[in-house]
Amino acid sequence: MNAYATTLSTKLLVIGGGPGGYIAAIRAAQLGIETTLIEGETLGGTCLNIGCIPSKALIHAAEEFEKAKHYASGSAIGIQVQAPSIDLAKTIDWKNGIVAKLTGGVGALLKKNGVKVIKGWARILDGKCVAVMQDGTETLRVNCEHLLLANGSRAVDLPFMPFGSAGGKVISSTEALTLTNIPKKMVVVGGGYIGLELGITYRKLGAEVSVVEAQDHILPAYDQELTNVVAKAVQKLGITLHIGCSVLGMNAAEDAVKIRNAQGDESELAADTVLVAVGRRPHTEGYGLESLMLDMHGRAIKIDDQCKTSMRNVWAIGDLTGEPMLAHRAMAQGEMVAEIIAGKKRHFLPAAIPAVCFTDPELVVVGLSPTEAQATGQECITALFPFAANGRAMTLESTDGFVRVVARKDNHLILGWQAVGKGVSELSAAFGQSIELGARLEDIAGTIHSHPTLGEAVQEAALRALGHALHI
């Protein structure tokens, strides 16, 4: 230990200032728990700095730019403009401003609630003591009664095509959010939500985009009735999809990506930027986690329904504990852990956790899909209502997609909702609430929905499941 290092004590020590960590720290402090948080980078974690927020900012900018281009080429609604241009560096500055405002807000909230924030890198010594490293030197030790691990996740790279290789052409989503020039030819490796969100964004900004996905359809975590709508829109946008293809690496000249299809045929995709988006993995290396010898579930830390690990008073939340790697899951877990430490009786048993893909069109899944419901052995009703029959969708010039409901046949208890279409991410709250509150089809069908809104499709889906849809 450095001779100049000092030691302090706290009841709760949180490692990681992302959505889960900072929410846990704020809630704990509100409950009177002495709380310290260690963060090596910027408060807000991946979500606020290099994930959810900046990506949605760029998605919005790309949508507005594409809209302007659409009006320049002649619009059915009569708007005419000249061909637009975009200064991507200025767009990135705008995005960074949003991020700075939000991360600054997190810092202010932590301070307001009395959380002690330490800037530095945590190195776990044992379940009760953590060293703080700054510039490779130990400057502080923190003793604690409770240790909460909220270290998040890291992007997965490919061993044969690591980030930064090919002269910097191979990038992760982090670098994709900071580009100041629009690539001419971008190849996206991975057709999941991260790859598609960013691929669609750069296509709208003017790049030629190809997406390579090893599975038999894009967004392989979701059923094809939903993803087919996205695939159709993606191809209409001009993105080339290479489905059922594996990536072999860069060619010798490092100006193209080599791929192989299911028949074994090999080809090359020219690229000046290669975005590798094949998933994320729990961040478990480099800070002494192994010294705790915790039970693991694959690469993730194994936890129970209170986020307890196999070591007493050591807790873990968020991406570190595996799927689903969603900021709102981490937030809910963090709040719960703080309340348990404060003596409240809590368990993490959500009826459903919404998952949203901010593609174009957007895709929302809450609860069980028809296939998943069938796998439980329950006899179910499934019904969908298309946006083609929704007045608000027509006025938004976006009638592709639908809302789908899954319910038990015997008592009409709602088990799941799915939607694909423009703006459907905003329906996720209603979907989640209906399942959490144990709503039945009759409850949704009998609730007056405002007109004209996309939400009417929710009511109509329930009505259709009951056999008496009114607008189809």
C-alpha positions as CSV (number, residue, x, y, z in Angstrom):
1,M,0.0,0.0,0.0
2,N,1.2,3.5,-0.8
3,A,2.6,5.3,2.2
4,Y,0.4,8.3,1.4
5,A,-2.8,6.3,1.0
6,T,-5.6,6.8,3.5
7,T,-8.5,4.6,4.7
8,L,-12.1,5.4,5.1
9,S,-15.1,3.4,6.1
10,T,-18.7,3.3,4.8
11,K,-21.8,1.1,5.3
12,L,-22.4,0.6,1.5
13,L,-19.7,0.7,-1.1
14,V,-20.9,0.8,-4.7
15,I,-18.4,0.0,-7.5
16,G,-19.7,1.5,-10.8
17,G,-21.6,4.7,-11.4
18,G,-23.8,3.5,-14.2
19,P,-27.6,3.4,-14.1
20,G,-27.7,0.5,-11.6
21,G,-24.9,1.8,-9.4
22,Y,-25.9,5.4,-9.1
23,I,-29.6,4.6,-8.5
24,A,-28.6,2.2,-5.7
25,A,-26.4,4.8,-4.2
26,I,-29.1,7.6,-4.3
27,R,-31.8,5.3,-2.9
28,A,-29.5,4.0,-0.1
29,A,-28.6,7.6,0.9
30,Q,-32.3,8.6,0.9
31,L,-32.8,5.7,3.4
32,G,-30.1,7.0,5.7
33,I,-27.4,4.5,4.7
34,E,-23.9,5.9,4.6
35,T,-22.9,5.3,1.0
36,T,-19.8,5.7,-1.1
37,L,-19.5,5.2,-4.9
38,I,-16.4,4.5,-6.9
39,E,-16.3,5.4,-10.6
40,G,-13.2,5.4,-12.8
41,E,-14.7,7.1,-15.8
42,T,-17.7,9.4,-16.1
43,L,-20.8,9.0,-14.0
44,G,-23.7,7.5,-15.9
45,G,-21.8,4.4,-17.2
46,T,-22.2,2.9,-20.6
47,C,-25.9,3.9,-20.9
48,L,-25.4,7.7,-20.5
49,N,-22.0,8.0,-22.0
50,I,-21.5,5.5,-24.9
51,G,-24.8,3.6,-25.1
52,C,-28.5,4.4,-24.7
53,I,-28.5,8.1,-24.7
54,P,-25.9,9.1,-27.3
55,S,-27.2,6.4,-29.7
56,K,-30.7,7.7,-29.5
57,A,-29.5,11.2,-30.1
58,L,-27.7,10.1,-33.3
59,I,-30.8,8.1,-34.3
60,H,-32.9,11.2,-34.0
61,A,-30.5,13.3,-35.9
62,A,-30.4,10.7,-38.7
63,E,-34.2,10.6,-38.8
64,E,-34.4,14.3,-39.2
65,F,-31.8,14.4,-41.9
66,E,-33.6,11.6,-43.8
67,K,-36.9,13.4,-43.4
68,A,-35.3,16.5,-45.0
69,K,-34.0,14.5,-47.9
70,H,-37.4,13.0,-48.3
71,Y,-39.0,16.4,-48.6
72,A,-36.3,17.5,-51.0
73,S,-37.2,14.7,-53.4
74,G,-40.9,15.5,-53.3
75,S,-43.4,14.7,-50.6
76,A,-47.0,13.6,-50.8
77,I,-47.9,16.1,-48.1
78,G,-46.7,19.0,-50.1
79,I,-43.5,20.1,-48.3
80,Q,-40.7,21.1,-50.6
81,V,-37.1,21.9,-49.5
82,Q,-33.7,22.0,-51.1
83,A,-31.3,19.1,-50.7
84,P,-30.0,19.2,-47.1
85,S,-26.5,18.6,-45.9
86,I,-25.2,17.6,-42.4
87,D,-22.2,18.6,-40.4
88,L,-21.6,15.4,-38.5
89,A,-19.0,17.0,-36.2
90,K,-21.6,19.5,-35.1
91,T,-24.1,16.7,-34.6
92,I,-21.6,14.9,-32.4
93,D,-21.1,18.1,-30.4
94,W,-24.8,18.4,-29.9
95,K,-25.0,14.7,-28.8
96,N,-22.1,15.3,-26.4
97,G,-23.9,18.3,-24.9
98,I,-26.9,16.1,-24.0
99,V,-24.6,13.5,-22.5
100,A,-22.7,16.1,-20.4
101,K,-26.0,17.6,-19.1
102,L,-27.3,14.2,-18.0
103,T,-24.0,12.9,-16.5
104,G,-23.7,16.3,-14.7
105,G,-27.2,15.8,-13.4
106,V,-26.3,12.4,-12.0
107,G,-23.4,14.0,-10.1
108,A,-25.7,16.7,-8.8
109,L,-28.2,14.1,-7.6
110,L,-25.5,12.0,-5.8
111,K,-24.2,15.1,-4.1
112,K,-27.7,16.3,-3.2
113,N,-28.5,13.0,-1.5
114,G,-25.2,12.9,0.4
115,V,-23.4,10.1,-1.5
116,K,-19.6,10.3,-1.4
117,V,-18.2,9.9,-4.9
118,I,-14.6,8.8,-5.4
119,K,-13.0,9.2,-8.8
120,G,-10.7,6.3,-9.4
121,W,-10.5,2.6,-10.3
122,A,-11.6,0.0,-7.8
123,R,-9.5,-3.0,-7.0
124,I,-11.2,-5.5,-4.8
125,L,-9.0,-6.8,-1.9
126,D,-11.8,-8.8,-0.2
127,G,-15.5,-8.6,0.5
128,K,-15.0,-5.8,3.0
129,C,-12.2,-3.7,1.5
130,V,-11.5,-2.1,-1.8
131,A,-8.4,-0.2,-3.0
132,V,-8.8,2.9,-5.1
133,M,-6.3,3.3,-7.9
134,Q,-5.5,6.5,-9.7
135,D,-2.9,6.5,-12.5
136,G,-1.9,3.0,-11.4
137,T,-1.2,4.0,-7.9
138,E,-3.2,3.1,-4.8
139,T,-4.3,6.3,-3.2
140,L,-7.1,5.1,-0.9
141,R,-8.7,2.1,0.8
142,V,-12.4,1.9,1.6
143,N,-13.7,-0.5,4.2
144,C,-17.4,-1.4,4.0
145,E,-20.2,-3.5,5.5
146,H,-21.9,-4.1,2.2
147,L,-20.3,-4.2,-1.2
148,L,-22.4,-3.7,-4.3
149,L,-20.9,-4.7,-7.7
150,A,-22.3,-2.7,-10.6
151,N,-19.4,-2.9,-13.1
152,G,-21.6,-3.3,-16.2
153,S,-20.5,-4.9,-19.4
154,R,-18.0,-4.6,-22.3
155,A,-18.5,-5.0,-26.1
156,V,-17.4,-8.4,-27.4
157,D,-14.8,-8.3,-30.1
158,L,-13.7,-11.0,-32.6
159,P,-10.3,-12.6,-32.0
160,F,-9.5,-12.5,-35.7
161,M,-10.8,-8.9,-36.1
162,P,-10.2,-7.0,-32.8
163,F,-11.3,-3.5,-32.2
164,G,-8.7,-1.0,-33.7
165,S,-7.4,-3.4,-36.2
166,A,-7.1,-2.8,-40.0
167,G,-5.6,0.6,-39.3
168,G,-8.5,1.5,-37.0
169,K,-11.2,0.5,-39.5
170,V,-12.7,-2.1,-37.1
171,I,-14.7,-0.3,-34.4
172,S,-17.1,-1.0,-31.6
173,S,-20.4,0.9,-30.9
174,T,-18.4,3.3,-28.7
175,E,-16.3,4.6,-31.7
176,A,-19.4,4.5,-33.9
177,L,-21.0,7.1,-31.7
178,T,-18.0,9.5,-32.0
179,L,-17.3,9.4,-35.8
180,T,-17.0,12.9,-37.2
181,N,-17.1,11.8,-40.8
182,I,-19.7,9.7,-42.5
183,P,-18.2,6.4,-43.8
184,K,-18.5,5.7,-47.5
185,K,-18.9,2.0,-47.0
186,M,-19.8,0.5,-43.6
187,V,-20.0,-3.2,-42.9
188,V,-21.9,-4.1,-39.7
189,V,-21.0,-7.5,-38.2
190,G,-24.0,-8.6,-36.2
191,G,-27.7,-8.0,-37.0
192,G,-28.8,-7.6,-33.4
193,Y,-30.3,-4.4,-32.0
194,I,-27.0,-2.5,-31.6
195,G,-25.8,-3.3,-35.1
196,L,-29.1,-2.5,-36.7
197,E,-29.7,0.7,-34.8
198,L,-26.3,2.1,-35.8
199,G,-26.4,0.6,-39.2
200,I,-29.7,2.3,-40.0
201,T,-28.5,5.6,-38.5
202,Y,-25.4,5.7,-40.8
203,R,-27.4,4.6,-43.8
204,K,-29.7,7.6,-43.3
205,L,-26.7,9.8,-42.9
206,G,-25.5,8.7,-46.3
207,A,-23.2,5.7,-45.9
208,E,-23.5,2.5,-47.9
209,V,-24.3,-0.1,-45.3
210,S,-24.1,-3.9,-45.3
211,V,-25.2,-6.1,-42.4
212,V,-23.8,-9.6,-41.8
213,E,-25.8,-11.9,-39.5
214,A,-25.0,-15.5,-38.8
215,Q,-28.5,-16.5,-37.9
216,D,-31.4,-17.0,-40.4
217,H,-32.9,-13.5,-39.7
218,I,-32.0,-10.2,-38.3
219,L,-32.8,-9.5,-34.6
220,P,-32.6,-13.2,-34.0
221,A,-33.7,-12.8,-30.3
222,Y,-37.2,-12.0,-31.6
223,D,-39.7,-13.9,-33.7
224,Q,-39.8,-13.4,-37.4
225,E,-43.4,-12.0,-37.6
226,L,-41.9,-9.0,-35.9
227,T,-38.5,-8.9,-37.5
228,N,-39.8,-9.3,-41.0
229,V,-41.4,-5.8,-40.8
230,V,-38.0,-4.4,-39.8
231,A,-36.1,-6.4,-42.5
232,K,-38.5,-5.1,-45.2
233,A,-37.9,-1.5,-44.0
234,V,-34.2,-1.9,-43.8
235,Q,-33.9,-3.2,-47.3
236,K,-36.2,-0.4,-48.6
237,L,-33.8,2.0,-47.0
238,G,-31.0,0.5,-49.1
239,I,-29.2,-1.6,-46.5
240,T,-27.9,-4.9,-47.9
241,L,-28.5,-7.9,-45.6
242,H,-26.3,-10.9,-45.7
243,I,-28.3,-13.4,-43.6
244,G,-26.9,-16.8,-42.6
245,C,-23.3,-15.7,-43.3
246,S,-20.2,-16.0,-41.1
247,V,-17.4,-13.4,-41.0
248,L,-13.9,-14.7,-41.8
249,G,-12.0,-11.5,-41.2
250,M,-10.4,-8.7,-43.2
251,N,-8.9,-9.4,-46.6
252,A,-5.1,-9.0,-47.2
253,A,-5.5,-5.4,-48.3
254,E,-7.6,-4.6,-45.2
255,D,-10.2,-2.9,-47.4
256,A,-12.9,-5.5,-47.3
257,V,-14.6,-8.0,-45.0
258,K,-14.5,-11.7,-46.1
259,I,-17.7,-13.6,-45.5
260,R,-19.0,-17.1,-46.1
261,N,-22.6,-18.0,-46.8
262,A,-24.4,-21.2,-45.7
263,Q,-23.5,-22.9,-48.9
264,G,-19.8,-22.3,-48.3
265,D,-19.4,-19.7,-50.9
266,E,-16.9,-16.9,-50.0
267,S,-17.1,-13.3,-51.0
268,E,-15.8,-9.8,-49.9
269,L,-17.6,-6.7,-48.8
270,A,-15.7,-3.5,-49.4
271,A,-15.5,-1.3,-46.3
272,D,-13.7,1.7,-44.9
273,T,-15.4,1.2,-41.5
274,V,-16.3,-2.1,-39.9
275,L,-18.7,-2.0,-36.9
276,V,-18.5,-5.2,-34.9
277,A,-21.7,-5.5,-32.8
278,V,-21.8,-9.2,-31.8
279,G,-22.9,-8.6,-28.3
280,R,-21.7,-7.6,-24.8
281,R,-20.3,-9.6,-21.9
282,P,-20.2,-8.9,-18.2
283,H,-17.2,-6.9,-17.1
284,T,-15.5,-9.3,-14.7
285,E,-11.8,-8.9,-15.4
286,G,-9.1,-6.5,-14.2
287,Y,-10.3,-5.3,-10.8
288,G,-9.8,-8.3,-8.5
289,L,-13.3,-9.9,-8.7
290,E,-11.7,-13.3,-8.8
291,S,-10.4,-12.9,-5.2
292,L,-14.0,-13.2,-3.9
293,M,-14.4,-16.6,-5.5
294,L,-18.1,-16.0,-6.2
295,D,-20.4,-18.5,-7.7
296,M,-20.7,-17.8,-11.5
297,H,-23.4,-18.4,-14.1
298,G,-21.2,-18.7,-17.2
299,R,-19.4,-15.4,-17.5
300,A,-21.9,-13.6,-15.2
301,I,-22.1,-13.4,-11.5
302,K,-24.7,-15.7,-10.1
303,I,-27.3,-14.0,-7.9
304,D,-30.6,-14.8,-6.2
305,D,-33.9,-12.9,-6.4
306,Q,-32.5,-10.3,-4.1
307,C,-29.3,-9.8,-6.1
308,K,-27.3,-11.5,-3.3
309,T,-24.1,-13.3,-4.5
310,S,-22.7,-16.4,-2.8
311,M,-20.7,-14.2,-0.4
312,R,-22.6,-12.6,2.5
313,N,-23.2,-8.8,2.1
314,V,-21.8,-8.8,-1.4
315,W,-24.4,-7.9,-4.0
316,A,-24.3,-7.7,-7.8
317,I,-26.7,-6.0,-10.3
318,G,-27.1,-5.1,-13.9
319,D,-25.1,-6.4,-16.9
320,L,-22.6,-8.0,-14.5
321,T,-25.3,-10.5,-13.7
322,G,-26.1,-11.4,-17.3
323,E,-29.1,-11.1,-19.5
324,P,-31.2,-9.2,-20.0
325,M,-28.6,-6.4,-20.2
326,L,-30.9,-3.5,-19.9
327,A,-30.4,-0.2,-18.0
328,H,-34.0,-0.3,-16.6
329,R,-33.4,-3.7,-15.1
330,A,-30.2,-2.5,-13.5
331,M,-32.0,0.5,-12.1
332,A,-34.8,-1.6,-10.6
333,Q,-32.3,-4.0,-9.1
334,G,-30.2,-1.2,-7.6
335,E,-33.2,0.4,-5.9
336,M,-34.2,-2.9,-4.5
337,V,-30.8,-3.7,-3.1
338,A,-30.7,-0.4,-1.3
339,E,-34.1,-1.0,0.3
340,I,-33.1,-4.5,1.4
341,I,-30.0,-3.2,3.1
342,A,-32.2,-0.6,4.8
343,G,-34.3,-3.4,6.2
344,K,-37.2,-3.5,3.8
345,K,-38.5,-6.8,2.4
346,R,-38.0,-6.9,-1.3
347,H,-37.5,-9.5,-4.1
348,F,-36.7,-8.9,-7.7
349,L,-39.6,-10.8,-9.4
350,P,-40.9,-8.5,-12.2
351,A,-43.8,-9.9,-14.1
352,A,-42.1,-8.6,-17.3
353,I,-39.2,-6.5,-18.4
354,P,-39.7,-4.4,-21.5
355,A,-37.2,-4.8,-24.3
356,V,-37.1,-2.1,-27.1
357,C,-35.2,-2.0,-30.3
358,F,-34.9,1.6,-31.6
359,T,-34.6,0.5,-35.2
360,D,-36.8,2.0,-37.9
361,P,-39.5,0.9,-37.4
362,E,-39.2,0.4,-33.6
363,L,-39.8,-3.0,-32.0
364,V,-41.1,-3.6,-28.5
365,V,-41.5,-6.9,-26.6
366,V,-42.9,-7.3,-23.1
367,G,-43.7,-10.6,-21.6
368,L,-44.2,-13.8,-23.5
369,S,-44.3,-14.2,-27.3
370,P,-46.9,-16.7,-28.8
371,T,-44.2,-19.3,-29.1
372,E,-42.9,-18.8,-25.5
373,A,-46.5,-18.9,-24.2
374,Q,-47.2,-22.1,-26.0
375,A,-44.0,-23.6,-24.6
376,T,-45.4,-23.2,-21.1
377,G,-48.2,-25.6,-21.9
378,Q,-50.9,-22.9,-21.6
379,E,-53.6,-22.7,-24.2
380,C,-53.4,-19.1,-25.5
381,I,-55.2,-16.6,-27.7
382,T,-53.1,-14.4,-30.0
383,A,-54.4,-11.4,-31.9
384,L,-52.8,-8.5,-33.8
385,F,-54.0,-5.2,-35.0
386,P,-52.2,-3.6,-38.0
387,F,-51.2,0.0,-38.1
388,A,-52.5,0.1,-41.6
389,A,-56.0,0.4,-40.0
390,N,-54.9,3.0,-37.5
391,G,-55.7,6.7,-38.3
392,R,-52.8,8.2,-36.4
393,A,-50.3,5.9,-38.2
394,M,-51.7,7.1,-41.5
395,T,-51.2,10.7,-40.5
396,L,-47.6,9.9,-39.5
397,E,-47.0,8.3,-43.0
398,S,-46.1,5.1,-41.3
399,T,-48.6,2.3,-41.5
400,D,-46.2,-0.7,-41.5
401,G,-46.3,-2.9,-38.4
402,F,-48.8,-4.0,-35.8
403,V,-49.6,-4.5,-32.1
404,R,-49.9,-8.1,-30.9
405,V,-51.3,-9.5,-27.7
406,V,-51.0,-12.9,-26.1
407,A,-53.4,-14.0,-23.4
408,R,-54.5,-17.2,-21.7
409,K,-57.6,-18.7,-23.3
410,D,-59.3,-19.8,-20.1
411,N,-59.3,-16.5,-18.2
412,H,-58.0,-14.0,-20.7
413,L,-55.0,-13.0,-18.5
414,I,-52.6,-11.1,-20.6
415,L,-49.2,-12.8,-20.9
416,G,-47.4,-10.7,-23.4
417,W,-47.4,-7.8,-25.8
418,Q,-45.4,-7.2,-29.0
419,A,-45.4,-4.2,-31.3
420,V,-43.4,-3.1,-34.4
421,G,-43.9,0.3,-36.0
422,K,-43.1,4.0,-35.8
423,G,-43.0,5.3,-32.2
424,V,-44.0,2.0,-30.6
425,S,-41.3,2.4,-27.9
426,E,-43.7,4.7,-26.1
427,L,-46.2,1.9,-25.8
428,S,-43.8,-0.2,-23.6
429,A,-45.0,1.4,-20.4
430,A,-48.6,0.6,-21.0
431,F,-47.6,-3.0,-22.0
432,G,-45.6,-3.5,-18.8
433,Q,-48.2,-2.0,-16.5
434,S,-51.0,-4.2,-17.9
435,I,-48.9,-7.4,-17.2
436,E,-47.6,-6.2,-13.8
437,L,-51.2,-5.4,-12.7
438,G,-52.6,-8.7,-13.9
439,A,-54.9,-7.1,-16.6
440,R,-57.1,-9.3,-18.7
441,L,-58.2,-8.7,-22.3
442,E,-61.5,-7.2,-21.1
443,D,-59.7,-4.6,-19.0
444,I,-57.8,-3.3,-22.0
445,A,-60.8,-3.6,-24.3
446,G,-63.0,-1.7,-21.8
447,T,-60.5,1.1,-21.2
448,I,-61.3,4.2,-23.3
449,H,-58.2,5.0,-25.4
450,S,-57.7,8.6,-26.8
451,H,-58.3,9.1,-30.5
452,P,-56.4,9.4,-32.7
453,T,-53.4,7.7,-31.2
454,L,-51.2,4.7,-31.9
455,G,-52.5,3.4,-28.5
456,E,-55.8,2.6,-30.1
457,A,-54.1,-0.3,-31.7
458,V,-53.5,-1.7,-28.2
459,Q,-57.3,-1.6,-27.5
460,E,-58.1,-3.0,-30.9
461,A,-55.7,-5.9,-30.5
462,A,-57.5,-6.8,-27.2
463,L,-60.9,-6.5,-28.9
464,R,-59.8,-8.7,-31.7
465,A,-58.6,-11.3,-29.3
466,L,-62.0,-11.3,-27.8
467,G,-63.5,-11.7,-31.2
468,H,-65.0,-8.3,-31.9
469,A,-62.5,-5.8,-33.3
470,L,-64.2,-2.7,-34.4
471,H,-61.9,-1.3,-37.1
472,I,-60.8,-4.4,-39.0
